[in-house]
Amino acid sequence: MYVLHHTPDSAALIVRLVLEELGLPYQIAPLDREGGGLDSPSYRKLQPLGKIPALETPDGTMFETAAILLHLSEIAGKLAPAPNTPERGQFLKWLFFTSSNLHPVAMIYYYPHRVAGDQNAAAAKAQAETTLKSLVKTLDDMVALEAPDWLSTAPSILGYYVAVLMRWLSEPCPAKDYPALHKILLALETRPAAQTCAQAEGLASTMFSNPY
């Protein structure tokens, strides 16, 4: 049994989608974010930075979204190219492009004061928006040109990762402006795993392509 420490519509949603897609047994451990749950000693033992998500697994507790997704895909042998296959290197490159570039800049867009302070928050947000548009276009162009199996209308850990980020970025980067990614979002949000998570977290059935 996996235990996912969770707040709704956070990065924990990415992990929840993959757990559902893989059919792995899991429990939700709700975190009282507003009540200081991320800073509690018990949670800091699991996630020393007090961030989301943390996943308790039979192999120990894991954190960092990309690491969790890779671990789950390797345990199940699904949703990503297998190690030592020709596609693995390209897949890893774009997975870490997403985790090291797109995800952090999305956080700056929504929490600019964390990196720039209150006085410079507006400028930081504006710069983040410009960067996000460039990053998403880069990803969209790659999908349109290369059409990889590991980022397509078929489910994958990278597909779900990108879909949740695009959900959050619907204001600065509307999905319809990125046709290759939009097609993926439309397909993934109809998956039983996505519909189950949307219902559980009170999200729209068009949770990726049209969140609101």
ZITABEL-V409457 format. One record per backbone hydrogen bond with DSSP energy under -0.5 kcal/mol. NH is the residue of the N-H (numbers start at 1). CO is the residue of the C=O. Records with the same first field share a line. If there is no record, write none. Layout:
NH = CO + CO
This chain:
2 = 25
3 = 56
4 = 2 + 27
5 = 3 + 54
6 = 29
10 = 7
13 = 10
14 = 11
15 = 11
16 = 12
17 = 13
18 = 14
19 = 15
20 = 16
21 = 17
22 = 18
23 = 19 + 20
24 = 19
27 = 2
29 = 4
30 = 28
31 = 6
33 = 31
36 = 33
37 = 32
39 = 36
40 = 37
44 = 40
45 = 41
46 = 42 + 43
47 = 43
50 = 47
54 = 5
55 = 62
56 = 3
57 = 55 + 60
60 = 57
62 = 55
64 = 53
68 = 64
69 = 65
70 = 66
71 = 67
72 = 68
73 = 69
74 = 70
75 = 71
76 = 72
77 = 73
78 = 73
85 = 82
88 = 85
91 = 87
92 = 88
93 = 89
94 = 90
95 = 91
96 = 92
97 = 93
98 = 94
99 = 95
100 = 96
101 = 97
102 = 97
103 = 98
105 = 101
106 = 102
107 = 103
108 = 104
109 = 105
110 = 106
111 = 107
114 = 111
115 = 112
116 = 112
117 = 113
120 = 116 + 117
121 = 118
124 = 120
125 = 121
126 = 122
127 = 123
128 = 124
129 = 125
130 = 126
131 = 127
132 = 128
133 = 129
134 = 130
135 = 131
136 = 132
137 = 133
138 = 134
139 = 135
140 = 136
141 = 137
142 = 138
143 = 139
144 = 140
145 = 141
146 = 142
147 = 142 + 143
151 = 148
152 = 154
157 = 79
160 = 156
161 = 157
162 = 158
163 = 159
164 = 160
165 = 161
166 = 162
167 = 163
168 = 164
169 = 165
170 = 167
173 = 169
177 = 174
178 = 175
182 = 178
183 = 179
184 = 180
185 = 181
186 = 182
187 = 183
188 = 184
189 = 185
190 = 187
191 = 188
195 = 191
196 = 192
197 = 193
198 = 194
199 = 195
200 = 196
201 = 197
202 = 198 + 199
203 = 198
204 = 211
207 = 204
210 = 206
